[in-house]
Amino acid sequence: MDLNFAADHPDSVWSYHMLAMTHEANGQLDKAIADYRKVLELHPDDLWAKEQIETLSKNK
């Protein structure tokens, strides 16, 4: 997923959401949080990304 993402969708908000969910499913919470932070850089009003960062930060 990381390689496909880097090659095909480096500026897609939806792709960052998908990458974050993949990292979360694999237990890579730090990477998932970083992905959601990138979502917020690209789309600052994304409430779901903000909520996910809060939730994942509590679960670390």
N, CA, C and O atoms as a MOPAC input file, in Angstrom:
PM7 MOZYME 1SCF
protein

 N      0.82900 1    -1.18700 1     0.00000 1
 C      0.00000 1     0.00000 1     0.00000 1
 C      0.87500 1     1.25200 1     0.00000 1
 O      0.59800 1     2.20200 1    -0.73200 1
 N      1.93400 1     1.25800 1     0.82200 1
 C      2.81900 1     2.42400 1     0.86600 1
 C      3.44100 1     2.71500 1    -0.48800 1
 O      3.48200 1     3.86900 1    -0.91400 1
 N      3.92400 1     1.69000 1    -1.16700 1
 C      4.57700 1     1.88900 1    -2.46700 1
 C      3.59700 1     2.36500 1    -3.52000 1
 O      3.91200 1     3.26200 1    -4.30200 1
 N      2.40600 1     1.77300 1    -3.54800 1
 C      1.38200 1     2.17700 1    -4.50900 1
 C      0.97600 1     3.62400 1    -4.26500 1
 O      0.83600 1     4.40800 1    -5.20300 1
 N      0.79300 1     3.95900 1    -3.01600 1
 C      0.39400 1     5.31500 1    -2.67100 1
 C      1.43100 1     6.33900 1    -3.12800 1
 O      1.09300 1     7.33300 1    -3.76900 1
 N      2.68200 1     6.08800 1    -2.79500 1
 C      3.75900 1     7.02900 1    -3.13200 1
 C      3.87200 1     7.24700 1    -4.63500 1
 O      4.16900 1     8.35200 1    -5.08800 1
 N      3.63600 1     6.20300 1    -5.39600 1
 C      3.76800 1     6.29400 1    -6.84400 1
 C      2.56500 1     6.95700 1    -7.50800 1
 O      2.71100 1     7.64100 1    -8.52100 1
 N      1.36800 1     6.75300 1    -6.93400 1
 C      0.16000 1     7.14600 1    -7.64600 1
 C     -0.64800 1     8.29800 1    -7.05200 1
 O     -1.33800 1     9.00400 1    -7.78800 1
 N     -0.57700 1     8.50100 1    -5.74800 1
 C     -1.51100 1     9.45700 1    -5.14500 1
 C     -0.90200 1    10.31300 1    -4.03200 1
 O     -1.47800 1    10.36900 1    -2.94500 1
 N      0.20600 1    10.96600 1    -4.24400 1
 C      0.84900 1    11.68900 1    -3.14800 1
 C      0.10200 1    12.92900 1    -2.64600 1
 O      0.44000 1    13.44500 1    -1.58100 1
 N     -0.89100 1    13.41800 1    -3.37000 1
 C     -1.61300 1    14.61500 1    -2.94300 1
 C     -3.11900 1    14.40200 1    -2.80900 1
 O     -3.88300 1    15.36700 1    -2.80200 1
 N     -3.54400 1    13.16200 1    -2.70500 1
 C     -4.95800 1    12.85500 1    -2.62300 1
 C     -5.38500 1    12.69400 1    -1.16400 1
 O     -4.84700 1    11.85000 1    -0.44800 1
 N     -6.34900 1    13.50000 1    -0.72600 1
 C     -6.85700 1    13.40500 1     0.63900 1
 C     -7.42900 1    12.02000 1     0.88800 1
 O     -7.14700 1    11.41300 1     1.92200 1
 N     -8.22500 1    11.51200 1    -0.03900 1
 C     -8.83200 1    10.18500 1     0.13600 1
 C     -7.75400 1     9.11200 1     0.24500 1
 O     -7.89000 1     8.18000 1     1.03900 1
 N     -6.71600 1     9.22600 1    -0.51700 1
 C     -5.63400 1     8.24100 1    -0.44900 1
 C     -4.95900 1     8.26700 1     0.91600 1
 O     -4.59300 1     7.21700 1     1.44500 1
 N     -4.79200 1     9.44700 1     1.49000 1
 C     -4.21500 1     9.52100 1     2.83000 1
 C     -5.14100 1     8.88900 1     3.86800 1
 O     -4.67500 1     8.25400 1     4.81400 1
 N     -6.44800 1     9.06100 1     3.69100 1
 C     -7.40800 1     8.39400 1     4.57700 1
 C     -7.23900 1     6.87000 1     4.47700 1
 O     -7.17900 1     6.17500 1     5.49200 1
 N     -7.16500 1     6.37400 1     3.26200 1
 C     -7.02800 1     4.92900 1     3.06100 1
 C     -5.70600 1     4.41400 1     3.63000 1
 O     -5.66400 1     3.35200 1     4.24900 1
 N     -4.64800 1     5.15700 1     3.42100 1
 C     -3.33900 1     4.77100 1     3.94000 1
 C     -3.37100 1     4.76500 1     5.47300 1
 O     -2.82700 1     3.85600 1     6.10000 1
 N     -3.99800 1     5.76400 1     6.06800 1
 C     -4.11000 1     5.82300 1     7.53000 1
 C     -4.88800 1     4.63200 1     8.07100 1
 O     -4.49000 1     4.03100 1     9.06900 1
 N     -5.98800 1     4.29100 1     7.42300 1
 C     -6.77900 1     3.14800 1     7.87500 1
 C     -5.99200 1     1.84500 1     7.75000 1
 O     -6.11400 1     0.95700 1     8.59400 1
 N     -5.19300 1     1.73700 1     6.70600 1
 C     -4.34500 1     0.55400 1     6.53300 1
 C     -3.29400 1     0.48400 1     7.63000 1
 O     -3.07700 1    -0.57500 1     8.22000 1
 N     -2.64600 1     1.60000 1     7.90300 1
 C     -1.65600 1     1.62300 1     8.97700 1
 C     -2.29200 1     1.29700 1    10.33000 1
 O     -1.71300 1     0.56800 1    11.13500 1
 N     -3.47600 1     1.83700 1    10.56800 1
 C     -4.16100 1     1.54400 1    11.82300 1
 C     -4.48700 1     0.05900 1    11.93700 1
 O     -4.27200 1    -0.54800 1    12.98600 1
 N     -4.99800 1    -0.51900 1    10.87000 1
 C     -5.33800 1    -1.94900 1    10.87800 1
 C     -4.11500 1    -2.82100 1    11.13100 1
 O     -4.22900 1    -3.91300 1    11.68700 1
 N     -2.95400 1    -2.34200 1    10.72500 1
 C     -1.70500 1    -3.08700 1    10.91700 1
 C     -1.02400 1    -2.74300 1    12.24600 1
 O      0.09000 1    -3.19600 1    12.50900 1
 N     -1.68800 1    -1.95000 1    13.07400 1
 C     -1.13600 1    -1.60200 1    14.37200 1
 C     -0.05800 1    -0.53200 1    14.32300 1
 O      0.65500 1    -0.32900 1    15.30500 1
 N      0.07000 1     0.15200 1    13.19700 1
 C      1.08400 1     1.19600 1    13.03400 1
 C      0.45000 1     2.55700 1    13.32800 1
 O      0.22100 1     3.36400 1    12.42800 1
 N      0.17400 1     2.78500 1    14.61000 1
 C     -0.58200 1     3.96500 1    15.00100 1
 C      0.15800 1     5.26400 1    14.72600 1
 O     -0.46400 1     6.25000 1    14.33200 1
 N      1.46900 1     5.28700 1    14.92500 1
 C      2.22200 1     6.51800 1    14.63600 1
 C      2.12600 1     6.89100 1    13.16400 1
 O      1.98000 1     8.06600 1    12.82600 1
 N      2.20600 1     5.89600 1    12.29100 1
 C      2.07900 1     6.17900 1    10.85500 1
 C      0.66500 1     6.63100 1    10.51600 1
 O      0.48000 1     7.53400 1     9.70100 1
 N     -0.32900 1     6.01000 1    11.13400 1
 C     -1.71800 1     6.40300 1    10.87700 1
 C     -1.94900 1     7.85200 1    11.29900 1
 O     -2.58100 1     8.62100 1    10.57400 1
 N     -1.44000 1     8.21800 1    12.46100 1
 C     -1.58500 1     9.60100 1    12.93300 1
 C     -0.90300 1    10.56300 1    11.96200 1
 O     -1.45600 1    11.61300 1    11.63500 1
 N      0.28100 1    10.21000 1    11.50600 1
 C      0.99100 1    11.06200 1    10.53600 1
 C      0.18900 1    11.21400 1     9.24900 1
 O      0.13900 1    12.29700 1     8.66600 1
 N     -0.43400 1    10.13500 1     8.81100 1
 C     -1.26500 1    10.19400 1     7.59700 1
 C     -2.45100 1    11.13200 1     7.79800 1
 O     -2.76200 1    11.93900 1     6.92200 1
 N     -3.11400 1    11.02700 1     8.95200 1
 C     -4.24900 1    11.91300 1     9.22000 1
 C     -3.79700 1    13.36400 1     9.34500 1
 O     -4.53300 1    14.27700 1     8.97200 1
 N     -2.61000 1    13.58000 1     9.86000 1
 C     -2.08400 1    14.96000 1     9.91700 1
 C     -1.85600 1    15.51200 1     8.51200 1
 O     -2.06900 1    16.69900 1     8.26800 1
 N     -1.42700 1    14.65800 1     7.59600 1
 C     -1.25800 1    15.08400 1     6.20300 1
 C     -2.61800 1    15.42900 1     5.59400 1
 O     -2.73400 1    16.38000 1     4.82100 1
 N     -3.64800 1    14.64900 1     5.94900 1
 C     -5.00700 1    14.97700 1     5.49100 1
 C     -5.35200 1    16.39800 1     5.92200 1
 O     -5.88400 1    17.18000 1     5.13400 1
 N     -5.04600 1    16.72800 1     7.18000 1
 C     -5.37500 1    18.05800 1     7.68000 1
 C     -4.55600 1    19.15600 1     7.01800 1
 O     -5.03100 1    20.28500 1     6.89100 1
 N     -3.34000 1    18.84800 1     6.59600 1
 C     -2.55400 1    19.82700 1     5.83700 1
 C     -3.24500 1    20.13100 1     4.50900 1
 O     -3.30100 1    21.28300 1     4.07800 1
 N     -3.76500 1    19.09500 1     3.87300 1
 C     -4.40400 1    19.25000 1     2.57200 1
 C     -5.84600 1    19.74400 1     2.68200 1
 O     -6.34600 1    20.43000 1     1.79000 1
 N     -6.51100 1    19.38800 1     3.78900 1
 C     -7.91900 1    19.73100 1     3.98300 1
 C     -8.15400 1    20.03100 1     5.45900 1
 O     -8.62300 1    19.16200 1     6.19400 1
 N     -7.83600 1    21.24400 1     5.90500 1
 C     -7.87200 1    21.59700 1     7.33100 1
 C     -9.23000 1    21.42200 1     8.00900 1
 O     -9.28500 1    21.31800 1     9.23500 1
 N    -10.30300 1    21.38500 1     7.26500 1
 C    -11.63500 1    21.26700 1     7.85200 1
 C    -12.11500 1    19.82800 1     7.99200 1
 O    -13.28500 1    19.60400 1     8.30400 1
 N    -11.25400 1    18.86200 1     7.77400 1
 C    -11.64200 1    17.45100 1     7.82400 1
 C    -11.83100 1    17.00900 1     9.28200 1
 O    -10.86800 1    16.65400 1     9.96200 1
 N    -13.07800 1    17.03600 1     9.74700 1
 C    -13.38200 1    16.70400 1    11.13400 1
 C    -13.08600 1    15.24500 1    11.45600 1
 O    -12.65400 1    14.93500 1    12.56600 1
 N    -13.31000 1    14.35000 1    10.50600 1
 C    -13.07500 1    12.93300 1    10.76100 1
 C    -11.59800 1    12.68000 1    11.01500 1
 O    -11.24900 1    11.90000 1    11.90200 1
 N    -10.73200 1    13.31900 1    10.25700 1
 C     -9.29600 1    13.15700 1    10.47000 1
 C     -8.90500 1    13.67200 1    11.84800 1
 O     -8.09100 1    13.05300 1    12.53300 1
 N     -9.47600 1    14.80000 1    12.25900 1
 C     -9.19100 1    15.34300 1    13.58500 1
 C     -9.61500 1    14.36600 1    14.67500 1
 O     -8.88700 1    14.14900 1    15.64400 1
 N    -10.80500 1    13.77700 1    14.50700 1
 C    -11.30200 1    12.81000 1    15.48600 1
 C    -10.41300 1    11.56800 1    15.53800 1
 O    -10.14800 1    11.03100 1    16.61400 1
 N     -9.95800 1    11.12000 1    14.37900 1
 C     -9.11100 1     9.93300 1    14.34500 1
 C     -7.77400 1    10.18500 1    15.03700 1
 O     -7.26400 1     9.31000 1    15.73600 1
 N     -7.20900 1    11.36400 1    14.85000 1
 C     -5.95800 1    11.70600 1    15.51900 1
 C     -6.16000 1    11.66400 1    17.03600 1
 O     -5.33600 1    11.10300 1    17.75900 1
 N     -7.24000 1    12.24800 1    17.50800 1
 C     -7.52000 1    12.23100 1    18.95000 1
 C     -7.68200 1    10.81300 1    19.47300 1
 O     -7.10000 1    10.45800 1    20.49800 1
 N     -8.45900 1    10.01300 1    18.78400 1
 C     -8.71200 1     8.63300 1    19.21000 1
 C     -7.44000 1     7.80600 1    19.18800 1
 O     -7.14200 1     7.09700 1    20.14900 1
 N     -6.69700 1     7.89100 1    18.10900 1
 C     -5.46900 1     7.09500 1    18.00100 1
 C     -4.41200 1     7.53400 1    19.00600 1
 O     -3.65800 1     6.71000 1    19.52400 1
 N     -4.35900 1     8.82300 1    19.27800 1
 C     -3.38300 1     9.32600 1    20.24700 1
 C     -3.67700 1     8.77800 1    21.64700 1
 O     -2.75400 1     8.52000 1    22.42000 1
 N     -4.94500 1     8.60400 1    21.96700 1
 C     -5.33700 1     8.04700 1    23.26800 1
 C     -5.00500 1     6.55200 1    23.34800 1
 O     -4.73000 1     6.03500 1    24.43000 1
 N     -5.03200 1     5.86400 1    22.21100 1
 C     -4.82400 1     4.42100 1    22.17600 1
 C     -3.36600 1     4.00400 1    22.08400 1
 O     -3.06200 1     2.81200 1    22.11700 1
 N     -2.46400 1     4.96500 1    21.97000 1
 C     -1.03800 1     4.63300 1    21.84000 1
 C     -0.46800 1     4.10800 1    23.13200 1
 O      0.71800 1     3.78200 1    23.19600 1

